[in-house]
């Protein structure tokens, strides 16, 4: 027997064997967050609780004996459905959905045995109560008067405090963590994680903050191996400080713009959804997720893209019903719009294509609750919460290390692009044509300049271990061979597109990473990790491309929607056709009014 909060008693029976024998009832339970969101904006609420819950549903006569249990007074069985049966929740939810099918969503929300009547006015509330009680009588369902309240603006529902304008965390759940002592057993750590999971919607970067707790469980093979580390103790204290001032969250209006802030760590990704109310940023939902081992090896930009994809999957109802604005200073849009180098990115780009997503640079963060999202990637540091950024571009110079390799087995190039904060982007190219060593060095330089240009770098410092290339580009050496002259002109043409760009020759010992990438890429891509972007170059950068004009008629044809998309970002109204056009457009480039297929 277990004592309940209202001092009544609940009898608990182990139905483990019975549950194993029963087939699973797949009737779905509603999403809790969706039910909670649907109650805001209603000033009058009536919170109802069914009396003894599942014990109101009769068992079949032939099934009663299957719930039998014995005591010192004899053998007994249930005539009404008991708690803890595997399909009890689904059975009760089916009953509630059928009994109140005309009310749910209109003036009522129901989750198993928790019912809430929602009304706009006091007179409407009286009519809604009458309608609800009429339906209750039809199925002979009884309410517990001690747990029912009528005509309240704010009340407790499914572990949340739901008001007219906002949703608050349940203070009892917060108090349970704040008053908890540091765990001393594996079971206590599991209990702590469960309590924190109940507050995940209100807690920013919960997965990242909880990593020490997960590691404690992972390292605990049995009860004797339990070790509560200093790292876990510090995380526990910081978690308490954070929970002491959890923000209220809001529910977006229909069609209201939602801003998304992303952040990634080594082993976790996080996102914050916000809306603007009264010129202030109000949180809607905090999402976080620990990364799998393979995902921890993704480059930071791919982790940001993964954070956006995972957020869109988890909070699909927001992404489908609202325009989404991703606020970031990282080139996430460029990575997703040019996914040729990664099948994974291409898949994500198609998946996100169904949503109305735009990307804007960061400006001022107006909410203290978003302080955790000032840092998008681990290498960035921002000192003040109220920092404003007028221009997303960093005035400091980027660094580009290039190296080319040529042998009888093949040719390749390695690139390492480093931003002012020290974040590295590694890139490997294989050449499907024969080159000399000097030509390979030039190809590496040109590929690196193109990459930096696509990433909208303003200032660039280039480092190469080729004395000939650096000296020819700096006009210290004369390029006599025709190919070398063409490579030099092409390189200087690209360098002139930057605000500032210079090239320096460095010893090979200072260019080890690019050198290793070029040698590996010249042979195979198999040894390269997933952190390295790879590409096959089919022709020399100085070769004149021979292309054919594929526009042969002026009437609307199969090329018309592709041209409209490339020129004006215009898509067909049909969603399926729009996705087909977006995928096909990646194979073409529009120059003037002429459509060319990429080589």
JONOR-V332707 format. One record per residue. RES is the residue in one letter. PHI is phi in degrees with one decimal (* if undefined). OMEGA is omega in whole degrees, -180 to 180 (* if undefined). D_LAST is the distance of its C-alpha to the last C-alpha in whole Angstrom. Layout:
BEGIN
res=(RES RES)
phi=(PHI PHI)
omega=(OMEGA OMEGA)
d_last=(D_LAST D_LAST)
END
This chain:
BEGIN
res=(X X X X X X X X X X X X X X X X X X X X X X X X X X X X X X X X X X X X X X X X X X X X X X X X X X X X X X X X X X X X X X X X X X X X X X X X X X X X X X X X X X X X X X X X X X X X X X X X X X X X X X X X X X X X X X X X X X X X X X X X X X X X X X X X X X X X X X X X X X X X X X X X X X X X X X X X X X X X X X X X X X X X X X X X X X X X X X X X X X X X X X X X X X X X X X X X X X X X X X X X X X X X X X X X X X X X X X X X X X X X X X X X X X X X X X X X X X X X X X X X X X X X X X X X X X X X X X X X X X X X X X X X X X X X X X X X X X X X X X X X X X X X X X X X X X X X X X X X X X X X X X X X X X X X X X X X X X X X X X X X X X X X X X X X X X X X X X X X X X X X X X X X X X X X X X X X X X X X X X X X X X X X X X X X X X X X X X X X X X X X X X X X X X X X X X X X X X X X X X X X X X X X X X X X X X X X X X X X X X X X X X X X X X X X X X X X X X X X X X X X X X X X X X X X X X X X X X X X X X X X X X X X X X X X X X X X X X X X X X X X X X X X X X X X X X X X X X X X X X X X X X X X X X X X X X X X X X X X X X X X X X X X X X X X X X X X X X X X X X X X X X X X X X X X X X X X X X X X X X X X X X X X X X X X X X X X X X X X X X X X X X X X X X X X X X X X X X X X X X X)
phi=(* -121.3 -78.6 -92.4 -58.2 -89.9 71.3 -84.8 -120.0 -120.2 -89.1 -109.7 -125.6 -82.5 -100.7 -57.9 -66.3 -65.3 -65.2 -64.8 -80.8 -86.4 -69.0 -76.6 -86.2 -89.3 -63.2 -78.5 -86.7 -64.5 -76.8 -61.5 -60.2 -65.6 -64.6 -66.3 -59.9 -72.0 -91.7 -68.8 73.7 -112.5 -73.8 -119.9 -132.5 -121.8 -99.5 -116.0 -136.3 -69.0 -72.0 53.6 38.1 -65.3 -71.0 -98.0 -103.4 -70.0 -86.2 -66.5 -57.0 -74.9 -97.8 -60.4 -65.7 -72.1 -100.0 -67.3 -146.7 -119.2 -132.0 -70.9 -96.2 139.7 -106.1 -130.2 -144.4 -88.6 -97.5 -123.0 -58.3 -86.7 -67.6 72.0 -67.6 -57.1 -102.1 -63.4 -62.9 -64.3 -64.2 -68.7 -64.6 -62.7 -62.0 -64.6 -62.2 -73.4 -69.5 -117.2 -61.2 -83.4 -106.0 -60.4 93.7 -93.0 -136.3 -154.1 -129.7 -138.2 -133.6 53.6 -101.0 -100.5 -120.2 -135.0 -92.6 -121.0 -142.3 -84.9 -129.4 -67.9 -66.6 -64.5 -61.0 -62.8 -65.2 -66.8 -63.8 -62.1 -63.7 -65.4 -64.2 -63.4 -70.2 -64.0 -66.6 -60.4 -105.3 58.6 -90.8 -102.0 -107.2 -92.7 -61.2 -70.1 -109.9 -104.3 -141.5 -127.4 74.5 -98.1 -79.1 -134.4 -164.8 -93.6 -148.3 54.1 80.5 -124.6 -99.7 -100.3 -113.9 -76.4 -111.0 -148.7 -123.3 -115.3 -71.6 -65.0 -60.1 -66.9 -70.6 -66.7 -60.8 -61.5 -82.1 -62.6 -92.7 -73.5 -90.8 -54.4 -59.9 -121.7 -137.7 -60.8 -62.9 -69.3 -67.3 -61.8 -64.2 -62.1 -61.8 -65.8 -65.6 -69.6 -61.7 -70.0 -112.5 -62.4 -67.4 -99.7 -107.7 -74.7 53.5 -61.0 -62.0 -67.1 -67.6 -93.0 -54.8 -60.0 -70.5 -63.9 -66.1 -60.9 -66.7 -64.4 -84.9 -103.3 -77.4 -147.3 -61.5 -75.3 -87.7 -65.3 -137.0 -93.6 -79.6 -63.6 -62.7 -66.6 -63.6 -64.5 -63.4 -63.6 -67.5 -66.4 -63.2 -62.3 -61.7 -68.5 -70.4 -67.4 -137.2 -69.8 -80.5 -79.3 -115.4 -115.1 -110.7 -68.3 -73.9 -59.2 77.7 -71.9 -69.5 -111.9 -97.4 -118.6 -108.8 -115.2 -153.8 -129.4 -125.1 -63.5 -127.0 -153.3 -125.2 -143.3 -149.6 -130.5 -99.9 -135.1 -129.5 -104.5 -129.5 53.9 61.6 -130.8 -87.2 -115.7 -69.6 -109.1 -162.5 -107.8 -121.7 -151.4 -157.0 -77.5 -91.7 -73.2 -57.3 -65.8 -70.5 -66.6 -91.9 -66.3 -62.8 -54.3 -65.9 -69.5 -64.8 -63.3 -63.3 -63.5 -60.3 -66.7 -64.7 -65.4 -65.2 -63.9 -70.4 -71.7 -112.1 -58.9 -63.0 -74.6 -68.8 -83.6 -98.5 -136.1 -69.1 -112.3 -121.6 -88.0 -98.8 -154.2 -101.2 -93.9 -76.6 -63.5 -61.5 -63.5 -64.4 -79.0 -82.0 -127.1 -89.8 -60.2 -85.0 -149.7 -64.1 -63.1 -65.6 -62.2 -63.5 -64.8 -61.7 -65.7 -63.6 -77.9 -63.9 -75.3 -100.3 -89.2 -113.2 -121.8 -121.7 -131.9 -72.9 -74.5 -122.7 -100.2 -93.3 -95.9 -116.5 -62.1 -67.6 -96.0 -58.0 -66.3 -102.5 -68.3 -97.4 -83.9 -126.5 -58.1 -77.7 -85.1 -133.2 -128.1 -80.1 -114.1 -69.3 -92.4 -62.3 -115.2 -121.4 -77.6 -120.1 -71.4 -76.0 -92.2 -70.4 -73.0 -82.2 -85.5 -119.1 -124.4 -107.7 -126.1 -158.9 -117.7 -137.7 -137.9 -153.0 -67.4 -78.2 157.3 -129.6 -162.3 -143.0 -126.0 -128.5 -131.2 -107.1 -121.2 -82.0 -59.3 -87.4 96.9 -77.2 -98.4 -121.9 -102.5 -146.4 -128.6 -125.7 -116.0 -97.9 -91.9 -151.6 -77.7 -138.5 -85.0 -61.1 -67.4 -64.7 -62.9 -63.8 -66.8 -59.8 -63.2 -62.7 -65.1 -62.6 -65.7 -64.9 -64.4 -62.3 -64.4 -65.5 -64.2 -87.5 59.2 -73.3 -94.3 -120.9 -141.5 -113.5 -105.5 -125.0 -139.1 -92.7 -90.6 -66.5 -64.1 -63.2 -63.3 -72.1 -67.4 -66.3 -85.0 64.8 -81.3 -111.1 -94.7 -88.5 -90.5 -71.0 -56.2 -62.9 -64.3 -63.9 -64.0 -64.1 -63.2 -63.1 -64.0 -65.9 -67.9 -61.1 -70.3 -64.6 -72.7 -79.7 -94.3 -62.8 -148.6 -154.9 -140.5 -125.4 -131.8 -94.4 -127.0 -63.3 -60.4 -65.1 -94.1 -127.5 -66.5 -67.3 -64.1 -63.9 -65.1 -62.9 -65.4 -70.4 -66.3 -65.5 -68.4 -104.7 -160.7 -95.7 -63.8 -87.4 -80.8 -78.4 -71.6 -75.9 -98.7 -77.9 -125.1 -156.9 -108.3 -96.1 -91.2 -144.2 -63.8 -68.9 -95.0 -71.8 -78.2 -76.3 -98.9 -126.9 -108.7 -71.8 -93.4 -89.9 -115.5 -149.4 -99.1 -70.7 -56.1 -145.0 -63.8 -83.8 -58.0 -64.0 -67.4 -63.8 -62.7 -69.3 -69.1 -88.1 -120.9 57.3 -99.3 -120.6 -62.4 -68.6 -69.3 -63.1 -64.7 -65.4 -62.3 -64.9 -65.1 -65.8 -62.7 -70.1 -70.9 -65.3 -67.2 -90.2 -129.4 -134.1 -106.2 -120.4 68.3 -107.1 -107.2 -98.6 -116.8 -87.4 -66.4 -73.5)
omega=(-179 -179 -179 -179 180 177 172 -175 177 179 -178 -179 180 179 -175 -178 179 180 178 -177 -176 173 -177 173 -173 178 -172 170 -179 176 -174 -178 180 178 -180 180 -174 -180 179 -178 174 -176 -178 -179 176 -177 -176 178 -179 -177 -180 169 -172 -177 178 -178 -177 174 170 -176 -176 -180 -176 -176 180 179 -175 175 -177 176 177 178 -179 180 -177 174 -179 172 177 -172 -180 174 172 172 -174 -174 -177 -179 -180 -180 -179 179 178 179 -178 -179 -180 -177 -175 -176 -180 -177 -175 -177 -180 179 -180 170 -176 173 -176 -176 175 -178 177 173 -178 -175 179 -178 -179 179 178 179 180 177 -180 178 180 179 -180 -180 178 178 177 -180 -179 -178 177 179 -179 177 176 -175 -179 -178 -180 176 -172 172 -179 175 -175 180 -176 180 176 176 178 171 -173 177 -179 -175 -173 176 -178 175 178 -177 178 179 177 -179 -179 178 -178 -178 -179 175 179 -178 179 178 178 -179 180 176 177 177 178 179 178 178 179 180 179 -179 -172 -177 -175 -172 179 178 -178 -179 180 179 -175 -177 178 179 178 180 177 179 -178 -178 -177 -179 175 -175 -176 -177 -175 177 177 -172 176 178 179 179 179 178 179 180 178 177 178 179 -180 -178 -179 -179 178 -179 168 180 -176 176 -178 174 -180 178 -178 -179 177 177 -178 175 -177 176 179 173 -179 -174 -178 174 -177 177 176 176 -179 171 -180 178 179 178 177 179 -177 -180 176 -177 172 -179 175 -176 173 -177 172 -176 -180 -178 179 -179 178 171 -178 180 177 176 177 177 177 178 179 -180 -179 177 179 178 -176 -177 -175 -177 178 -177 -180 -174 -174 169 -175 178 179 -177 -176 173 178 -177 -179 -179 -180 -180 -178 -179 178 -175 -174 -175 -177 176 178 179 178 179 179 -179 178 -179 -180 -177 -179 -177 178 -174 172 -178 -180 177 179 174 180 173 -170 -174 178 -178 179 -178 -179 -174 173 -179 -179 179 -172 -175 -179 174 178 -169 -173 -180 -175 178 175 -179 -179 -179 -180 -177 179 -177 -180 -176 171 178 179 176 -177 174 177 -180 179 178 -180 180 -178 -179 179 -179 176 -179 172 180 -175 179 -176 180 178 180 -175 172 -178 -171 179 179 171 -178 176 177 -179 178 168 179 -179 177 178 178 179 179 178 180 -178 178 178 178 178 179 179 179 179 179 174 175 -179 -178 -172 172 -176 179 178 178 178 179 -178 -178 -178 -178 178 -180 178 179 175 176 176 177 -176 -178 -178 -179 -180 178 179 179 180 -180 179 -180 -179 177 179 -179 180 179 179 175 177 -180 176 -177 -179 176 -180 177 -180 -179 179 -178 -172 -175 178 179 179 179 -178 -179 177 -178 -180 -180 -176 174 -171 -176 -178 180 -179 177 -175 174 -175 -180 175 179 -172 -178 178 180 -178 -180 175 -179 176 -178 180 176 -177 178 -176 179 -175 178 177 -179 -176 -179 -174 180 178 179 179 -180 -179 -176 -174 -178 -178 -177 175 -179 180 -174 -179 179 179 178 180 179 -179 180 -177 -177 180 -178 -174 174 -177 176 -173 177 -174 -179 179 174 -178 180 *)
d_last=(75 73 74 72 72 74 77 76 76 73 73 70 70 68 66 63 64 65 61 60 61 60 57 55 55 51 52 50 52 51 49 51 49 49 52 53 51 52 56 55 56 59 62 65 64 66 65 67 67 68 71 71 67 67 70 71 69 71 70 71 74 73 70 73 74 71 71 75 76 79 81 85 86 84 81 79 76 74 75 72 68 68 66 64 63 59 59 61 59 57 60 61 58 58 62 61 58 60 63 61 58 60 60 57 55 57 60 60 57 58 57 59 63 62 62 62 63 61 63 62 66 69 70 67 68 71 70 67 69 71 68 67 71 71 68 70 73 71 70 73 71 73 72 73 75 75 71 70 70 70 69 67 64 63 63 62 60 58 58 57 59 58 59 59 56 55 55 56 56 59 62 63 60 60 63 63 60 62 65 64 65 62 61 63 62 59 60 61 57 56 58 57 53 54 56 53 51 53 52 49 48 50 49 46 44 46 44 44 48 49 47 50 52 49 49 53 53 50 52 55 56 59 62 63 60 60 59 59 57 57 54 54 58 56 53 56 58 55 54 58 57 54 56 59 57 55 53 54 51 50 49 46 47 45 42 43 40 40 38 37 37 36 37 36 38 37 39 39 37 39 38 41 41 43 44 46 50 52 50 49 47 48 47 46 45 44 42 41 40 40 37 37 36 33 32 34 31 29 28 30 27 26 30 30 28 30 33 31 30 34 36 34 35 39 39 37 40 40 36 36 39 39 36 35 34 33 34 33 32 29 25 25 24 21 21 21 18 16 16 13 15 18 19 22 21 19 22 24 22 23 26 27 25 29 31 31 30 30 30 32 33 36 40 43 44 47 48 50 49 45 46 45 41 41 39 36 35 38 37 38 42 43 47 48 48 48 45 43 40 39 36 33 32 34 35 35 32 30 29 26 27 24 24 22 24 23 25 25 24 21 19 19 20 22 22 25 25 29 30 34 35 34 32 29 25 24 20 19 16 16 14 13 14 18 19 23 24 24 21 20 22 21 17 19 21 18 16 19 20 17 18 21 20 19 22 24 26 28 30 28 30 28 29 28 31 29 32 30 27 29 32 29 28 31 32 35 33 32 29 30 27 24 21 24 24 21 20 23 22 19 21 24 22 21 24 26 24 26 30 31 29 30 30 32 33 34 36 34 36 35 31 32 30 26 28 28 25 23 25 25 21 21 23 22 21 24 27 25 27 25 26 23 20 17 13 12 10 8 9 12 12 14 12 12 8 9 8 11 13 13 17 19 22 24 26 25 22 20 17 20 21 17 18 21 20 17 20 23 23 25 25 26 30 30 29 27 25 24 23 20 19 18 17 14 14 12 9 9 10 13 14 18 19 15 13 9 6 4 0)
END
